[in-house]
Amino acid sequence: MIDEKKITEAVDAYIGYPKEVGEGVDVSMRRDAFREGAKWFKEAIWHDAKEEPEIDKTLIIQYTGILNEVSYDKDRHVAICPWELNVKRLRILKWFYMDDILPK
């Protein structure tokens, strides 16, 4: 999971050293931009369940489980039944393509 600690480690690696007092506005702005970019990406990869994914692509889905808990699973969109039925049956909230997080 990419949590705040991992984002901070990545920011420090990008800048080349841990945050220092008085490091300057320029470096501080680059730190903030990197941090906000990481947070943006974590949200931007998700698609609303109303949006139908491409056929035969591997997905990570977020869905509501039987006990109304939010869960995640891997799935593949196949053309056996309409996407809307899958969303309803599986209680899909949102999804993303697994390829979007794997290195090219």
C-alpha positions in Angstrom: 0.0 0.0 0.0 1.3 3.5 -0.8 0.8 5.2 2.5 2.1 8.6 3.7 5.3 7.0 4.9 6.1 5.5 1.5 5.2 8.8 -0.2 7.6 10.7 2.1 10.4 8.1 1.4 9.8 8.6 -2.4 9.8 12.4 -2.0 13.1 12.2 -0.1 14.6 10.0 -2.8 13.4 12.3 -5.5 14.9 15.4 -3.8 18.0 13.5 -2.7 17.8 14.0 1.0 15.3 14.1 3.9 13.5 17.4 4.6 15.7 20.0 6.2 14.8 23.2 8.1 15.3 26.2 5.9 15.9 24.1 2.7 14.3 26.9 0.7 11.0 27.6 -1.0 12.0 26.0 -4.3 12.8 22.6 -2.7 9.8 22.8 -0.5 7.5 23.4 -3.5 9.0 20.4 -5.3 8.4 18.2 -2.3 4.8 19.4 -2.1 4.3 18.9 -5.9 5.7 15.4 -5.8 3.5 14.5 -2.7 0.3 15.9 -4.3 1.1 14.1 -7.6 1.4 10.8 -5.8 -1.9 11.4 -4.0 -3.5 12.5 -7.3 -2.4 9.3 -9.1 -3.8 7.1 -6.3 -7.2 8.5 -7.1 -6.9 9.2 -10.8 -6.5 5.5 -11.8 -10.0 4.7 -10.6 -13.0 4.6 -13.0 -16.6 4.9 -11.8 -18.6 1.7 -12.0 -20.9 3.3 -14.6 -18.0 3.4 -17.0 -17.7 0.1 -18.9 -14.1 -1.2 -19.1 -12.6 -2.7 -22.3 -13.3 -6.3 -23.0 -10.8 -8.9 -21.8 -8.7 -6.5 -19.7 -7.7 -7.4 -16.1 -9.3 -5.1 -13.5 -9.0 -4.4 -9.9 -12.5 -3.8 -8.6 -13.7 -2.2 -5.4 -17.0 -3.6 -4.3 -19.4 -3.8 -1.4 -19.3 -7.2 0.2 -22.1 -9.2 1.8 -21.7 -7.5 5.2 -21.5 -4.0 3.5 -17.7 -3.9 3.9 -15.6 -2.4 1.1 -13.5 -5.1 -0.5 -11.2 -5.5 -3.5 -10.6 -8.3 -6.0 -9.1 -9.0 -9.4 -11.5 -9.5 -12.3 -11.6 -9.7 -16.0 -14.3 -8.0 -18.1 -15.7 -10.5 -20.5 -18.7 -10.1 -22.9 -20.8 -12.9 -21.4 -23.3 -10.5 -19.9 -23.8 -6.7 -19.9 -21.5 -4.7 -17.7 -24.4 -3.1 -15.9 -25.5 -6.6 -14.7 -22.0 -7.3 -13.4 -21.9 -4.0 -11.5 -25.3 -4.8 -9.9 -24.6 -8.4 -9.2 -21.1 -7.9 -7.8 -21.9 -4.5 -6.2 -19.0 -2.8 -8.0 -18.2 0.7 -6.8 -15.2 1.5 -9.0 -12.4 -0.2 -10.9 -9.1 0.3 -12.6 -7.0 -1.5 -15.2 -4.2 -3.5 -13.6 -2.0 -2.5 -16.6 -2.3 1.1 -15.3 -0.1 0.3 -12.3 2.3 -2.2 -13.9 5.6 -1.1 -15.5 5.6 -0.9 -19.3 
